[in-house]
């Protein structure tokens, strides 16, 4: 079967006008007529009824159109997928996130990304604070949207997409629970609980070793899981520093979140393994930059 004959038939069946079909196919009207007649000879009957005023499908033409369309779409789709794969923007893109707000931001970016790259499947997965780079280094993620700073020689840090203020989480009976705000100086008499396994660079940014005046802050690594750490805080075993999104996503009856007035906000950025950056990954980063302005929790 001649592919040009099929393309001509499908285009003419949609336009029902030889001139418009010729324009779409970038051929002459005579060529459209020639290809149509050739297909009709091959089939053995007329596919179109032609008058001086209109063109319409015959019953045979309608039957052929109904039978051809799903197969034609499948062939076109297969070619498009192959083209995307060859350019590096098809296939599967695996993206990680470390917090509920990061996952919300990610879904907004994914929605925008799919409009331009509909044949690229995006899969998402949670990244735990106790092992922030394990999935990335094992090749199970292509990108991840997590907290920065990051000081890893094999990891590239992309653009910061949003910020979230820091708060102090304490039990409802804690001495600071009634405060409207606290400062880092208030931590000198506290035991600050931290996630066990958190990398030193990020931990130093989130929970410093000393207050601004130089007084020491005690740390205690207790668990590898955030929900367990919050349970310990609610039970009065210590306090912890968290992102303000916790007030929305992790409310507890015996837990209070207090703004920290002198702490810098937490920043979230996309990052990837430097040696394994892909065309689809970079396309996702470009989409994230375009989409992030409308989704930032705090203006940059």
C-alpha positions, 0 to 999 in steps of 0.5 A, a space after each residue: 500500500 502506498 503511504 502517500 495514497 493513504 495520507 491523501 485519502 485521510 486528508 481529503 476525507 477530513 477537508 472534503 475539499 481538493 484545494 484545502 487538502 492540496 494546501 495541507 499536503 503541499 502538493 497540487 490539486 491534480 496530485 491529490 486527484 491522481 493519488 485518490 484515483 489510484 487508491 480507488 483503483 486499488 480498492 476497487 470502488 469510488 471513495 468520494 462523490 464529486 460534484 461541482 459544489 462539494 466532495 463527500 465520502 461514499 459508504 465505501 469511503 466511510 468504511 475505509 476511513 473508520 477502519 484506517 483511522 485507529 491504525 493510522 493514529 497508532 503509526 503516527 504516535 509510534 513515530 512521534 515516540 521514536 522521535 522523542 526518544 531519539 531527541 532525548 525528551 521521551 521515555 520516563 523521567 523520575 523526579 524525587 521530592 522531600 516534603 509535602 510542599 515540594 510535592 505540590 510544587 512538583 505536580 504543578 511543574 509536571 502539569 506544565 511539562 506534560 503539555 510540551 512533552 506529552 510522550 514523556 512519562 513523569 514518575 515521582 518518589 519521596 526522598 527521605 532526609 536520612 538519605 538525601 542522595 541515595 536514590 539519585 546515586 543509584 540511578 533510581 531518580 533523574 532529578 529531585 526537588 529538595 532542600 539546599 544547601 548541598 555540598 556533594 561533588 557529583 551533584 549539580 544544584 539547579 535553580 532555587 524554586 521556592 522558599 519556606 520560613 523556619 519554625 520551632 516545633 515544641 510540645 504543647 506544654 513546653 516553656 516556649 509554647 505560648 510565645 508568638 515568636 522565638 529566636 535562635 538564642 532561645 535554643 541554648 537551653 534546649 535539646 534539638 532533635 535531628 534526623 539521624 543520617 542527615 548530611 552535615 552540610 544541610 544539618 549545619 544550615 537547618 540547625 547550627 551548632 551555635 547561636 548568633 552570639 556564639 552559645 552552643 546548641 545541643 543536637 541529638 540524633 534520634 530517628 531516621 523518620 520525620 513522623 517519629 521525630 515529631 512524636 518525640 517532640 510532642 512527648 516533650 523529649 526535645 524540640 526541633 526546627 522545621 519548615 513552616 509547611 509543617 503547620 499545614 501538613 503535620 498538625 498534632 494536638 500536642 505540638 506547637 509551631 513557633 516562627 523563628 524570627 532570626 532564621 533564614 528561610 529554607 530554600 528548595 532547588 532542583 538537582 541532579 547527578 552531574 554525570 547523568 544529566 539528560 535532555 528531558 531532565 534539562 527540559 524539565 528544569 526549564 519548565 520548572 523555571 517558567 512555572 515556579 514564579 506562580 507557585 512560590 510560597 515566598 517571593 524570591 
